[in-house]
Amino acid sequence: MGYIAIAVGVMGIPLLVSMIQSDRERVHRLSIERKEISSEDGKIKVTVSGMWVKMPELNKEAALQVGYKDKEMYLIVISHPKSDFPNLTLEQHHQITRDQMLHKMKNASASEPVPLTIDGHPAMQDELSGTTDGTNVVFLHTTVDDGDHFQQILAWTLKSRWQQQNELLREITGSFRSEK
């Protein structure tokens, strides 16, 4: 009986090794695979790695909410119809949302906003950092004027992870697309 158990155990080692390799390959494939995640109405989209998923619990106002929980990276898009703000410019809207976020954080600081283009539309972007709910975070705060809406894109991670993850958060933010 003991010899049978040893034989079965030895035969199980290659199976276990194969399962570990298969899992590693799946994780690697997901990390390099790109997929598009859309809002419920299909009008707002971002392109992320296969490790990102929809996370509808992040913000009740957001039209799109995605995250990669293991890496503590998140992104939401909040749409504001421009008809609600008939005389507001992109710069003014960006400043208002920036000020609101800075006001909500402790020890808040911000970089200077920079103009850029996302999905062929004018945009403003800056970095906001501070403490919220006892956690040190850095937000990549972006506002896009897509013609009909001001799209506020907030991508964030822990302050301790910002250096490693900020380029990826910028890439995902830059992949933003909106449709009429």
Stockholm file with secondary structure:
# STOCKHOLM 1.0

chainA/1-180         MGYIAIAVGVMGIPLLVSMIQSDRERVHRLSIERKEISSEDGKIKVTVSGMWVKMPELNKEAALQVGYKDKEMYLIVISHPKSDFPNLTLEQHHQITRDQMLHKMKNASASEPVPLTIDGHPAMQDELSGTTDGTNVVFLHTTVDDGDHFQQILAWTLKSRWQQQNELLREITGSFRSEK
#=GR chainA/1-180 SS CHHHHHHHHHHHHHHHHHHHHHHHHHHHHHHHCEEEEECTTSCEEEEEETTCEECTTSCTTCSEEEEEGGGTEEEEEEEEEGGGSTTCCHHHHHHHHHHHHHHHSEEEEECCCEEEEETTEEEEEEEEEEEETTEEEEEEEEEEECSSEEEEEEEEEEGGGHHHHHHHHHHHHHTCEECC
#=GC SS_cons         CHHHHHHHHHHHHHHHHHHHHHHHHHHHHHHHCEEEEECTTSCEEEEEETTCEECTTSCTTCSEEEEEGGGTEEEEEEEEEGGGSTTCCHHHHHHHHHHHHHHHSEEEEECCCEEEEETTEEEEEEEEEEEETTEEEEEEEEEEECSSEEEEEEEEEEGGGHHHHHHHHHHHHHTCEECC
//
